[in-house]
Amino acid sequence: MKFAKSVGVATFCAMLGVTAVNAAEHKCDYFTVDMPAGWALQGEQSGQNGAYIAMFLNQQNGTVITATFIKNGMDAKATAEGTAQNMKAQGVDVNALEQESNYYTFTYAQKGLQGEQYFCDDGDLVSVCNIIGPDKDGARDLISAMESDYSDLIPEF
């Protein structure tokens, strides 16, 4: 099962055109984070309109985080609603959208995989943090450790 998860992560990275990078600290335009032991940056990609995605992997248990930042013309709630609707249309079991401190969130499951997504905005940009895998607490800890000039884009757990 661990091998299958690794193959899935590698396939996802290849589709995005990203390559694995191992470092204790990761810096990008949106945040800096000191990664806890066991976590590694699997890849990152920048695109148009300030779009950026980073993928982190817990190499011990297969938990994956994707952190996406984009200017899409929508706020966090509209982005979350649209994402949930699209996932449902693809057959994903999506739970109700909830609002917490500075973010909207929902959990989901498909084919034995369980995940959760967090949506924030600052009036200009939207961020989406997606967690898949068994170590949700560790993933939230890594996200909470992100230091940013765009603090409204980092979920406050």
PyMOL commands that set and color helices and strands:
alter all, ss='L'
color gray80, all
select helices_A, chain A and resi 2-16+48-50+76-89+136-144+151-153
alter helices_A, ss='H'
color red, helices_A
select strands_A, chain A and resi 25-27+32-34+39-46+52-58+64-70+93-94+98-100+103-110+113-121+126-132
alter strands_A, ss='S'
color yellow, strands_A
deselect
rebuild
show_as cartoon
